[in-house]
Amino acid sequence: MLASEDIPENDPWWFRQPISGNAVTSILDKPTQRAAFRQIRDSYVNGLTDQDRSLAFSKIPSPLAKVLMPGKIVAGYVAKGSEVDPAAILSQAHALGCDLALPHVTSKSAPMRFLRWSPDDDLVPGAFGLLQPAETAPQCKPDIVLVPMLAYDDRLIRLGQGAGHYDRALSVLDHSIAIGLAWSVQFTSVLASDIWDVPLDAVLTEKSWITL
């Protein structure tokens, strides 16, 4: 029997499509879109209070909660600048019995790995100013990957920083669920894309849960 929250029409978090587009749609090259959306994201987050920012992703939507089962490995990231901070989601996943992981990056060309991590573990400085687990932490294959981004579109194509780390990682994680974390202003109808861009399974914003 389905509970009321299992029915999409009864779940305020369950949105099938974004509602409105963004003027950046008309710009169809990645470098220009990156610069535009970085500014859009920064401006939006700079207008939020610290409390609004910390509470924006503190509630896990029911479609995500259903897959956060004990023993599942959830990979997050350490947010930089105006990126969505997944810390609250990771904390709740850990409380639900999930294991956690974080990316480990050594260079632009080297594949990104996911290493086990717990909230009590120290982080070390890595490439590109990232904080990440020590290289001696065990490598793992996450079941759920929380993905940062600069923008997303109607196809759930993601615009990243340009190094291709997540596209390469997701391309070999056949059975993992990739969930993009973004502010609602990071949506545009069509992003510039390449054949190697891996679509996300869902996007979570401060306002909605979006799937195809």
C-alpha positions as CSV (number, residue, x, y, z in Angstrom):
1,M,0.0,0.0,0.0
2,L,1.3,3.4,-0.9
3,A,1.5,6.1,1.8
4,S,0.3,9.6,0.7
5,E,3.9,10.8,0.3
6,D,4.6,8.0,-2.2
7,I,2.1,9.5,-4.6
8,P,3.8,12.2,-6.7
9,E,0.8,14.5,-6.7
10,N,0.7,14.5,-2.9
11,D,4.4,15.2,-2.4
12,P,5.4,18.9,-2.5
13,W,9.0,17.8,-3.2
14,W,8.2,15.8,-6.3
15,F,8.4,17.9,-9.4
16,R,8.8,16.3,-12.8
17,Q,10.1,19.3,-14.7
18,P,11.6,22.7,-13.9
19,I,9.0,25.5,-14.4
20,S,10.9,28.4,-15.9
21,G,14.0,28.9,-17.9
22,N,16.9,31.3,-17.7
23,A,18.2,33.9,-20.1
24,V,21.6,32.1,-20.2
25,T,19.9,29.5,-22.5
26,S,20.8,31.6,-25.5
27,I,24.5,31.2,-24.7
28,L,25.6,27.9,-26.1
29,D,29.3,27.6,-25.3
30,K,30.5,26.1,-22.1
31,P,33.1,28.7,-21.0
32,T,30.7,31.6,-21.3
33,Q,27.9,29.6,-19.5
34,R,30.3,28.7,-16.7
35,A,31.2,32.4,-16.2
36,A,27.6,33.4,-16.3
37,F,26.3,30.8,-13.9
38,R,29.1,31.3,-11.5
39,Q,28.1,34.9,-11.2
40,I,24.4,34.0,-11.0
41,R,25.1,31.5,-8.2
42,D,27.4,33.8,-6.3
43,S,24.9,36.7,-6.5
44,Y,22.0,34.5,-5.3
45,V,23.9,33.0,-2.4
46,N,25.3,36.4,-1.3
47,G,21.7,37.5,-0.9
48,L,20.9,34.7,1.5
49,T,21.2,35.0,5.3
50,D,23.5,32.4,7.0
51,Q,20.4,30.8,8.5
52,D,18.6,30.6,5.1
53,R,21.6,29.0,3.6
54,S,22.1,26.5,6.3
55,L,18.4,25.5,6.4
56,A,17.9,25.3,2.6
57,F,18.9,21.7,2.3
58,S,18.2,20.5,5.8
59,K,15.1,18.6,4.8
60,I,15.6,15.4,2.8
61,P,12.8,14.9,0.2
62,S,10.9,11.6,0.4
63,P,12.3,10.2,-2.9
64,L,15.8,10.6,-1.6
65,A,15.0,9.4,1.9
66,K,13.7,6.1,0.4
67,V,17.1,5.2,-1.0
68,L,19.1,6.2,2.1
69,M,19.1,2.7,3.6
70,P,21.5,1.3,6.1
71,G,24.7,0.0,4.5
72,K,24.4,2.2,1.3
73,I,27.4,4.3,0.5
74,V,26.6,8.0,0.0
75,A,29.3,10.1,-1.6
76,G,29.2,13.9,-1.0
77,Y,31.8,16.6,-1.3
78,V,33.2,19.5,0.7
79,A,31.5,22.6,-0.7
80,K,33.5,25.6,-1.9
81,G,32.2,29.2,-2.2
82,S,28.6,29.3,-3.3
83,E,28.2,25.6,-4.0
84,V,25.3,23.9,-2.2
85,D,26.7,22.4,1.0
86,P,25.7,18.7,1.3
87,A,26.8,18.5,5.0
88,A,23.2,18.3,6.4
89,I,22.2,15.6,3.9
90,L,25.4,13.6,4.7
91,S,24.8,13.9,8.4
92,Q,21.2,12.6,8.1
93,A,22.4,9.8,5.8
94,H,25.0,8.8,8.4
95,A,22.3,8.9,11.1
96,L,20.2,6.5,9.0
97,G,23.0,4.0,8.8
98,C,24.6,4.9,5.5
99,D,28.3,4.8,5.0
100,L,29.9,8.0,3.6
101,A,32.6,8.8,1.0
102,L,34.2,11.9,-0.5
103,P,36.0,12.5,-3.8
104,H,39.8,12.3,-3.9
105,V,41.4,14.3,-6.7
106,T,45.2,14.5,-7.5
107,S,45.3,16.3,-10.9
108,K,43.1,17.4,-13.8
109,S,44.0,14.3,-15.9
110,A,43.9,11.6,-13.2
111,P,40.6,9.8,-12.5
112,M,38.7,11.0,-9.4
113,R,38.3,8.3,-6.8
114,F,35.8,8.0,-4.0
115,L,37.3,7.2,-0.6
116,R,35.6,6.2,2.6
117,W,35.1,9.0,5.2
118,S,33.3,9.5,8.5
119,P,32.4,12.8,10.2
120,D,35.2,12.2,12.7
121,D,37.9,11.8,10.1
122,D,40.3,14.6,9.4
123,L,40.5,16.1,5.8
124,V,43.6,17.0,4.0
125,P,44.3,19.7,1.4
126,G,44.1,18.3,-2.2
127,A,44.3,19.5,-5.8
128,F,42.4,22.7,-6.7
129,G,42.1,23.8,-3.1
130,L,39.8,20.9,-2.3
131,L,39.6,19.3,1.2
132,Q,39.5,15.5,0.9
133,P,40.2,12.2,2.7
134,A,43.8,11.1,3.0
135,E,44.9,8.9,0.2
136,T,45.3,6.0,2.6
137,A,41.5,5.9,3.1
138,P,39.8,2.8,1.6
139,Q,38.5,3.3,-1.9
140,C,34.8,2.5,-2.5
141,K,32.0,2.5,-5.1
142,P,29.2,4.7,-3.9
143,D,25.6,3.8,-4.3
144,I,24.5,7.4,-4.3
145,V,26.6,10.3,-5.5
146,L,25.8,13.9,-4.5
147,V,27.1,16.1,-7.3
148,P,28.0,19.8,-7.2
149,M,27.5,21.9,-10.4
150,L,27.3,25.3,-11.9
151,A,24.1,24.7,-13.8
152,Y,21.6,22.1,-15.1
153,D,19.0,21.9,-17.8
154,D,15.8,20.2,-18.9
155,R,17.7,17.0,-19.8
156,L,19.4,17.0,-16.4
157,I,22.7,17.6,-18.1
158,R,25.1,19.2,-15.7
159,L,27.6,22.0,-16.2
160,G,30.6,21.5,-14.1
161,Q,33.9,23.3,-13.6
162,G,35.4,21.8,-16.8
163,A,37.9,19.2,-15.6
164,G,35.5,16.3,-16.4
165,H,36.1,14.5,-13.1
166,Y,32.5,13.7,-12.4
167,D,31.5,12.8,-16.0
168,R,34.4,10.3,-16.0
169,A,33.6,8.9,-12.6
170,L,29.8,8.6,-13.2
171,S,30.5,6.9,-16.6
172,V,31.9,3.8,-14.8
173,L,29.4,3.8,-11.9
174,D,26.7,2.0,-13.8
175,H,24.3,1.3,-10.9
176,S,24.9,4.4,-8.8
177,I,22.3,7.1,-8.4
178,A,23.7,10.6,-9.3
179,I,21.9,13.5,-7.6
180,G,22.9,17.0,-8.5
181,L,22.7,19.7,-5.8
182,A,21.9,23.2,-7.0
183,W,20.2,26.4,-6.2
184,S,17.1,27.0,-8.2
185,V,18.7,29.9,-10.1
186,Q,21.1,27.5,-11.7
187,F,18.5,26.1,-14.1
188,T,18.4,26.8,-17.8
189,S,16.5,25.1,-20.6
190,V,19.4,24.0,-22.7
191,L,23.1,23.8,-21.8
192,A,26.0,23.4,-24.1
193,S,26.9,19.7,-24.0
194,D,29.2,17.0,-25.4
195,I,28.6,13.3,-26.0
196,W,30.5,12.4,-22.9
197,D,28.3,14.5,-20.6
198,V,26.5,12.1,-18.2
199,P,22.9,13.1,-17.3
200,L,22.0,13.1,-13.7
201,D,19.3,10.9,-12.3
202,A,17.7,13.8,-10.3
203,V,18.4,17.4,-9.1
204,L,17.6,18.7,-5.7
205,T,17.3,22.4,-5.2
206,E,16.2,24.5,-2.2
207,K,12.7,24.5,-3.8
208,S,12.2,21.2,-5.6
209,W,13.1,17.6,-6.5
210,I,13.4,17.2,-10.2
211,T,13.5,14.0,-12.3
212,L,12.8,13.3,-16.0
